Amino acid sequence: MRSRDRLLAAAIALGVAACATHTSSSRTPDRPTVGFGHPISEADVVPWNIDVRTSDGLGLPPGRGSVTQGKAVYEAKCLVCHGPEAKGGAVYGTMVGGIGSFKTNTRVLTPGSMYPYAPILFDYVRRAMPMDRPLTMTADEVYAVSAYILHLNGLVPADAVIDQATLPKVPMPNRDGFMLDDRPDTRALRCMRDCR
């Protein structure tokens, strides 16, 4: 019991001393000498700037891929989740068919049925696939897989070669199936400097 009282008295004394030291100092603490980050240049951003403007393909990288090459890449990297010929697998449903189904009550969501622009397929595959290793496919592999998926949907012939010039020209069946969002807040401009 006695050691408990001594321990409590010592804790109180330390607390009072800490408060006295804190209140007796009228000086503000120094700013830390370390900073949080550092300025970066446009060149530093280039490797991360991989967005593609899907309506015209602006931002698509150099590279190319054929339907035949795409089938080989698909079978090596995509088949386990998406199934043979992209008709659905253990993880995902079909990626083929459904063209025209958006005008019905039983829509089938596939790149061929819903994407208004073909570069969307490239952009999505490059960023998100394979699911366990996104951003690991080369531009040539992504072009090839895109060509293969577009071919399976009947949108390019078996001998098609897709690249940054040809991909935006692939006519997508649902290109005119979207309405322009004309709500007033969609016209807002993002302020980047001297904002109110």
Phi, psi and omega in degrees: 000321183293319179292331177293318178296318179296319179297317179295318179296321179294320179295320179294318180297318178296320179297316179295318180296320179295317179295318181296318180295318182294317183283336181282345180266114180265356182280138177282149181294151177292151174290148178297148181277347178270150178253174179248090180087184179208159180300145177239156181262170176300324179296328178293332184276335187310312181297337181266346183273082185248014182291150180238128174282109193289336182291329180227002176081007178302128181103352175296137182279165172298154180140174180196158178201143181261167176300317180298315177296323180297322178298317180295316179295317180301312182294332179277326190238348188237331188304320184301326179264322188261352177080169180300136179052029176058030182270008179114139182221201185295333185249319185237155176281191185296150173243011180232153178087193178077002182296127183090351184287347180289348178266009181237176176276353180242070181292140175246115185273109176220164175303323180289330183268333188244332184288127177281337182225136182297326179301341176300320180299312178302310184300316181293312181300315182298317184283326194242350186239153346300152187305324182271356180212058181297154179066022180255348180276145176286164177300320178299318179295320180292318176299317182296313179297321177299316178300317181296314180295317178297321177295315179300333178272004178075022185260342174222152181287168183297336181262014183292143171238126184252137176211189185293340178271322186273329183301314180295342182272354180291120180286120181265134184301331184259019183303322182261016183270009182244149177256143177292131178278105184254021176296146185304323183289345179281348179268000182297139177262137178284131179273131182247341174202153183052046183277152176279000000 
